[in-house]
Amino acid sequence: MMDKQDIDQIALRLVSLVPPGLAQAQKDLRANFQDVLVQGLRRLDLVTREEFDVQSQVLARTRAKVDALERQVAELEASVAARGV
C-alpha cells in the first residue's frame, strides 16, 4: 500500500490545483484530500508488495510440485500401459 509520504505528495499536488485566491482553504483541502485518499485506498483491499512477493513464491513452489506430480502420474500411466493392464 502507499505510505504516508506518497499520500502527502498526492494531496499537495491536488492542493496546488486550487486557485491562489483560496489560499485559506488550501490547508483544510489538503487535510480532506489526505483523508479521502487514505479511506479510498483502504477500501481497495490491496496487499503490500511483500505479501504479494510471498504469495508469488508460494504459487511458484506449488506449480513446481504440481508439474512434478503430473510427470510422475504420466510415468505411472505409461508403465501400466506397457504392462498391458
DRENGULUM-128521 format. One line per 8 residues: number of its first residue (from 1); their letters; for each residue x negated, y, z negated of N, C-alpha, C. Coordinates in pm, whole numbers, plus 32768, in hexadecimal, padded with zeros to 4 digits. Each point is the difference from the previous one (the first is absolute). Example, Ala and Ser with C-alpha at 12.3 -4.5 7.8 and 13.67 -1.06 7.14 Angstrom:
<recs>
1 = as = 7AD9 7DC7 7CF4 8059 8077 8000 7FA6 8078 8000 | 8023 8069 8048 7FAE 8077 7FFA 804D 806D 7FB7 .
</recs>
This chain:
<recs>
1 = mmdkqdid = 7FAC 7F8A 8000 8054 8076 8000 7FA8 807C 8000 | 8038 806E 8026 7FB6 807E 8003 7FE3 802C 7F71 | 7F8C 803A 7FED 7FE2 8031 7F7A 802E 8091 7FF0 | 7FF1 8032 7F88 8032 8087 7FE0 7FBE 806A 8058 | 7F81 7FEE 801E 7FB9 8062 8052 803D 8007 808D | 8021 7F8E 803A 803E 7FFE 8085 8088 8047 7FFD | 804D 7FE5 7F99 8084 803F 7FF3 7FF1 8097 7FEE | 7F9D 802A 7FB0 7FE7 808F 7FED 7FDC 8043 8084 .
9 = qialrlvs = 7FAF 7FBD 8052 7FD8 8039 8080 8078 8011 805E | 8057 7F9D 8002 8078 8009 8054 805A 8070 7FCF | 8011 8008 7F7C 8053 806B 7FC7 7FC7 8089 8021 | 7F7C 800F 7FFA 7FC1 8080 8022 8017 8022 8094 | 7FF9 7F9C 8057 801A 8019 808E 808F 802F 8015 | 805D 7FC2 7FBA 808C 8029 800C 8014 808E 7FCC | 7FC2 801F 7F8F 800C 8086 7FC6 7FC4 8068 805E | 7F94 7FDC 8046 7FC0 805F 805C 805C 8027 8073 .
17 = lvppglaq = 8066 7FAE 8019 805E 801E 806B 806D 8063 7FD4 | 8008 8019 7F7E 8064 805E 7FCB 7FD3 808E 8023 | 805C 8053 802F 7FDC 808A 8024 7FC2 804B 7F89 | 7F9F 8058 801C 7FBA 8049 7F95 805D 8050 7FA6 | 8072 802D 8032 805D 804F 7FAF 803B 7FB1 7F8C | 7FF3 7F7D 8005 8037 7FAC 7F96 7F92 7FCB 7FA4 | 7F98 8051 7FED 7F8D 7FD6 7FB0 8029 7FD6 7F74 | 8061 8043 7FC7 802D 7FDD 7F79 8039 7F72 7FFD .
25 = aqkdlran = 8043 7FDC 806B 8041 7F7D 8004 7F9E 7F91 8021 | 7F88 8020 8030 7FA1 7F9A 802A 7FDB 7FA0 7F8F | 7FEE 8035 7F89 7FDA 7FAB 7F8E 806F 7F9B 7FE2 | 807C 802F 7FFF 8071 7FA6 7FE8 800F 7F9B 8072 | 7FEF 8030 807A 800C 7FA7 8072 7F95 7F93 7FFE | 7F87 8025 7FD9 7F94 7F9E 7FF9 8024 7F91 7F9E | 8030 8026 7F8A 8028 7F9C 7F9C 8071 7FAA 8035 | 8061 803E 8043 8071 7FB4 8037 7FD2 7FA3 806F .
33 = fqdvlvqg = 7FA7 802F 8057 7FCC 7FAB 806C 7FB8 7F86 7FC5 | 7FB0 8018 7F98 7FB7 7F91 7FC1 8061 7F9A 7FC7 | 8065 802E 7FBB 8063 7FA4 7FC6 8047 7FAF 806B | 8029 8044 806B 8047 7FBB 806C 7FA5 7F99 8042 | 7F83 8024 8018 7FA2 7FA1 803D 7FEA 7F86 7FA8 | 7FEA 8016 7F80 7FE8 7F90 7FA3 8079 7FA5 7FFB | 8077 8039 7FF2 807A 7FAF 7FF9 8017 7FB4 8083 | 7FE9 8043 8070 8013 7FBF 8082 7FA0 7F8C 8013 .
41 = lrrldlvt = 7F84 8010 7FD9 7F9E 7F94 800E 8020 7F8A 7FA5 | 8034 801D 7F8A 8024 7F92 7FA4 8070 7FAA 803B | 805C 803F 8047 8072 7FB7 8038 7FD8 7FAA 8078 | 7F8C 8018 8039 7FD6 7FB6 8077 7FD0 7F72 7FE1 | 7FF1 7FDE 7F83 7FD5 7F7A 7FD9 7F7B 7FDC 8043 | 7F9E 8057 7FEF 7F7D 7FED 803B 7FA5 7FB1 7FA3 | 7F99 7FC4 8039 7F9B 7FBC 7FAF 7F7C 8049 8012 | 7FA8 7FEC 7FA2 7F7C 803F 800A 7FAC 7FB2 8066 .
49 = reefdvqs = 7F97 803E 802E 7FA4 7FBF 805E 7FC5 7F83 7FC0 | 7FE1 8009 7F7F 7FC6 7F8E 7FB8 8062 7F8B 7FFF | 807F 8019 7FE1 8064 7F96 8000 8010 7FC4 808C | 7FFE 8055 8065 800C 7FD2 8089 7F8B 7FA6 8026 | 7F87 8029 7FDC 7F89 7FB1 801F 8002 7F79 7FBB | 802B 7FFF 7F82 8008 7F81 7FB6 8063 7FA2 8045 | 8074 8034 8024 8065 7FAC 8042 7FD1 7FD2 8089 | 7FB3 8052 8046 7FC9 7FD8 8082 7F9F 7F8B 7FEF .
57 = qvlartra = 7FAF 8005 7F96 7FA3 7F93 7FE5 804A 7F7F 7FDD | 8068 800D 7FB0 8051 7F8B 7FDB 803E 7FC4 807E | 8034 8054 8056 803C 7FD2 807C 7F9A 7FBB 805A | 7F88 8035 8009 7F97 7FC3 8052 7FDA 7F76 7FCA | 7FF4 7FF4 7F7B 7FE1 7F7D 7FC5 8071 7F9D 8019 | 807A 802E 7FF2 8073 7FA9 8018 8004 7FD3 8091 | 7FE8 805C 805C 7FFE 7FDF 808F 7F95 7F97 801C | 7F89 800C 7FC3 7F94 7F9F 8014 802A 7F76 7FCD .
65 = kvdalerq = 8043 7FFC 7F8C 802E 7F80 7FCA 8069 7FC0 805A | 805C 8052 8033 8069 7FCC 8059 7FC0 7FC9 807F | 7F9E 8047 8038 7FBC 7FD1 8078 7FBB 7F7A 7FE6 | 7FBD 7FF5 7F8E 7FBC 7F83 7FDE 8064 7F8E 7FF0 | 8070 801B 7FC0 8067 7F99 7FEE 803E 7FD8 8086 | 8013 8060 805A 8035 7FE0 8085 7FA1 7FA6 804C | 7F7D 801A 7FF6 7F9D 7FAA 8042 8003 7F74 7FC3 | 800B 7FFA 7F7C 8002 7F7F 7FBC 807B 7FAF 8029 .
73 = vaeleasv = 8073 803F 8008 807B 7FBC 8029 7FF2 7FCF 8090 | 7FC7 8053 8057 7FED 7FD8 808B 7FA4 7F86 8009 | 7F95 7FFF 7FB0 7FA5 7F8C 7FFF 8048 7F83 7FCE | 8050 800D 7F99 804A 7F8E 7FCB 8065 7FCD 8066 | 8045 805C 8043 805F 7FD7 8067 7FBA 7FB7 8072 | 7F8A 8033 8028 7FB6 7FBF 806B 7FD2 7F76 7FD3 | 7FD8 7FF2 7F84 7FD4 7F7F 7FCB 8073 7F9B 7FFF | 8073 802C 7FD6 8077 7FA9 7FFD 8027 7FD9 808F .
81 = aargv = 7FFA 805E 805B 8024 7FE5 808B 7F9E 7F9E 8040 | 7F80 800B 7FDB 7F9A 7FA6 8036 8014 7F72 7FD0 | 8034 7FF0 7F89 801B 7F7A 7FC9 807F 7FC5 803B | 8050 8053 803B 807B 7FD0 803D 806F 7FE7 7F9D | 7FFC 8043 7F8F 8067 7FEC 7F9B 8076 8058 801A .
</recs>
